[in-house]
Amino acid sequence: MQTIFSGIQPSGTITLGNYIGAMKQFVELQDEFNCYFCIVDEHAITVPQDRLQLRQNTRSLAALYLASGIDPEKATLFIQSEVPAHAQAGWMLQCIAYIGELERMTQFKDKSAGKEAVSAGLLTYPPLMAADILLYSADLVPVGEDQKQHIELTRDLAERFNKKYNDIFTIPEARIPKVGARIMSLQDPTKKMSKSDANQKGFISMLDTPKQIEKKIKSAVTDSEGIVTYDKENKPGISNLLSIYSILANKSIAELEQAYEGKGYGDFKADVAQVVINAVEPIQTRYNELMESSELDEILDRGAEKANLVASKMVKKMENAMGLGRKRR
């Protein structure tokens, strides 16, 4: 069975885009792969965080993973900072990474643009991301198109380490979903849906109320044609809504185009909103149960224990290969 690793930052409540592009697919993957799902809180602190909010977001994200259908008997769910091997391996990989390749990372350029000062962690976090993946000998890493560059760097660092020290790392590959990998903003359908969007109408949070969802879908930017058809170039707004509807209702785009032939955007948007509400309501119910019980913490404790066993073994291999510490007899 191949191994999959994936991490999500606890920097706010995940969006419908995160759910469709990642979590919904994780539920299917856990039956076919050995899965490690990590809440990467150490990545979150590359930018300023409120400590109480960060802890709340971390626990909330874990609850959403489980509420979305992740089964702790099939997959390992854990918090990054509760497995010290991540920071240890991140430092070792940082020491073989080059400043030039880190400065070329698109996300560093985007997040540092126009800032008077940025943390050193913002520049050097890609080796930590590489460590996250390599510690578990991951074969595949499910990511969106925007993360491909990070997987390429991870592969480069793994190959560099294997060649320079010892051949211990599996070289991972990006697993980019063909459908739903990139759900777009409701207000600017040329940009990816993001929880950091300043315009709250641009994204649907997985904890939004039915009324909020309905309001956001109704105000979604479309066009003046009034024809429900998929055309990503000329009709990005309607195409985005069709993608959401298609994935959540398990209907093809062609079926939906036929169903809404001759109907206006009002009826279509109302139905999209209902499909989204139907998808998130059971998740929210389970989420609230987990947040109020000790079950969530028990699952995270077990996950950290399992992850520590695997990750600490790989760190020892890395230390041995690099000549760190004393040689054990």
N, C-alpha and C positions, 0 to 999 in steps of 0.2 A: 504494500500500500504506500503510495507516494505521500509526502508531507507537504502541507500548506501552512504558510504563516501569513497573518494579516494583523495590522495594527491601526487603531483609530485614536486620534487625539481627543481628550476630554475637554475641549475648549468651548463647550456649549452643547445644547441639545441637538442631536443629529436631525438632519432634514429628510424629507421624503426622497430626495436625490441620493443621500447616503444609504437609505434603506433599500431602494431599488437597485442602485449600482453596486452595493456591497452586501448588506446583511441578508436580504432576501435570498441571494445566491449562496451565502455561507450555509444557510439551512440545508440547501440541496447538497452542497459539497461535503458536509460532515458525514454523510453516509458512504461516500466514495473515497475519502482521503483521511489521513491522520492530521487533524487540524489543531493549530494553535492560534487562538484569537486573543490579542493583547490590547489592553488600554494603555496607550503610550504616554503616561503622564510626565515622563522626563523630557519628552519632546515638547510638551506644552509650555514648559518653563523657559524655552528659548526666547519667549516674549513675556512681558510682565503679567502676572496672574495674582488674583486675590486668593489667599491660601484657603479660606473657608469655601469659597465658590469652587475652587479647583477640586477640593475633596468631595463636594456635593456633586459636581459634574462627573467625577470619576465613578462614583457609586451609581449615579443615574445612568451613565452609559453602559455599565455592566448589567443593570436591570433591563435596559432596552435590548441588549444582545440576547438575553435569556427570553424576554417577552416576545422577541421576534421569532423564536423557535430554536435557538442554539441549545443543544442538549448536553449538559455537563458530563453525561455518561459516555458521550461520543466524542466530544471536543474538549480541549483544555482552554479554559477562560481564566485569565489572570491579569494582574496589574504590573506593569513594567518595573516600577520602583521597588516592588516587593521581591524582585529577583535580581540581586546585586550583580550577577554575572553580566547583565546588559551594560552597565556603566563600565565594568572592568574590560570587557571585550571592545566596547566603543573606544576606550582610550588606546588600546593596542592597535586598533585599525586606524585611528586618527594619526598614529605615529608612522603609518606607511602611506597615508593619503597625502596628496600634494595640494598646496594652497591654491595653485592655478586651477586645478580641476574643481575645487570647492567653490571658488569665486565664479566659475562658469555655470553653476547650478541655477536654473531659471527661477526656482522658488526663492533662492537667496536674493537674486536681483530684484524680484517683485516685492519681497517683504522689506528689503532695505532701502528701496527707492524713496528718495525724498526725506529720509530720516537723518537727523543730526548725528545720532549714534545708535549702533545696534550691538547686541551682545555677541561675544565670541562664539557662544553656543549656536547662534543662528547660522554662522558660517560653518561650524564643525559638526552640526548634527547629522549630516548624511552618513558619516562612519558609524554613528550610533544606530541609525536605521539599518545599515548593513549588518551590524552586530546582531540586532533583533532577529534578522532573517537567518544569518549563518549559524547562530547558536543552536538552532533546531534542525540543521541540515535540510532546510526547506528546498523542495524541488520546484515548487510553484508559488508565486506571490500574486494574489488577485489585486489588481490595481486599475485605476482609470488611466486614460492617455496621459494626463498631466504628471503621473508618477513614473513614467517609463524611464526618464533620465536617471532617477534614483536607483532603479533596478540595474541599469547599465553600469552605474558606478559601483554598486554592490558586487556585480560580476567581476569588474576590473580589480577591486580590492581583494576578492577571494582568489582570483587567479594570481595576483601579485604575491599574496601571502603563500599560496601553495608552491609557487616557483621559488620564492626566496627562502622559505623556512621548511615547511613540511606539507605534504599533500593531504590536508585534513578537511578542507571545506568542500561541500557540494556546491556546484555552480547553479544558482537558481535561475528560473525563467519567469518573466512576467506573464500573468494570465489575464488578458483583457477581454471582458465579456463582449460578445458581438452586439447584443441588444441591451439598452438601458444603462450602458456604462457612463453615459453623460446626460443626465437630466438637467435641463436648462432653467435659468431664472424665469419666473413668471412675468417679470417686468422688463427684462432685457434678454430675450431668448437667444441672443448670440453669445451669452456668457453662461458658464456653468452655475447651477443652483448652489448657493453657499450660505452657511449659517452666519458667516461674517459680513454678509451683505448689509450695508447701511439702510437699505430700503426693506423694511419688514415684510412688505407685500411681495417681495421677490422670491421668498422661499416658504415652504410649508414645513413647520416643525412637527416631529412625530408626537409631540404633546399638545399640539393645537386643538382647540375645541371644534366641534362640528360647525359652529357658526363662523369661527375664524377661517376654517378651511373653505367653506362656501363663499365667504366674502373675498378671499384671495383668488380663488379660481374665477369668480365672476369678474374681478378686475384685471385678470391676466391680459397682457397685451396680445392682440391678434392682428387683423388687417381689415380692410373695408370690403373685401370680396364677398364674404358671407357664404363661402363654399368650404365644406369640411373635407379637405383632401390633403394628403401628405406631400409636402414639397418643402424640404429643409432649407433650400436656398431662398425661395421667394415667399414662403409662408412659415417662418421658423416658429412663431407662436403657436399656431394650430398644430403644426407637426410635433411640437413638444407635448402638447396636451394629448394628442393621439398616442404618442409613445407611452405616456403615463397610464392612460386608459387601457391600452393594449396589454401592457405588462400586468397591471393589477387585476384586470378582468379576464385575463388569459384568452383574449380574442385577437385575431389578426387585424392588422391595419386595414387590409382590404375589406374584411367583414364590417368594420366600423365605418369606413367610407361609404359602403353600400347602405348601411343602416341609417346614415344621416344625409343621404342624398335628398336634396330638396328641403332640408330642414336648416334653420338658422343657427347662429352661434349661441343664442340664449339657451335653447334646449340642450345643445351639445355640452356647454359649460356646466349646466345644472346636473347632467348625468355624470360628467367627469368628477364633480365635487362629491356626488353620492358614492361613486366607486372608491374614491380616496377615503372617505369617512368609513365605509364598510371595511376597508383594509386596516385602518389604524385603530379603530375602536377596541377590538379584542386585544391588540397589543397594549393599549393604554390600560385596560382592565388588569391584565397580568402584571404590567409594570407597577401599578399601584400596590398590588398584593406583595410583590417582592420588596418594594421600598419600605414597607411597614413590617417586614418579617426578618427573622434571623437567618432565613434560608439563603439569602443573597450572600451574606458574609461567610457562611459555611462553604458555599460553592467556591467563592474566591479564595478561601484558605486552602481548599483542596487543590485548586488550580495552581496556586503559587507553589505548593509543595511539589506537584508533578513537574512544573516548569523548572524549578530549582534543581531537581535531580538531573534533568537532561542538560540544562545550560551550564551547570557547574562542572560537569564532565568535559564539555567542550572548552571551557575556559582553562582547565588544567592542561588540556592538549595544546592550547595556544601558548600558555606560559612555558610549557616544556619546549615547544618548538622555538620560542624566542629566547630561551635561556634565562627566564625570570625565576627568582627564588632558588631554593636548594634542590639538588637532585634527590628524589626520594628512592630509597632502596626497597 
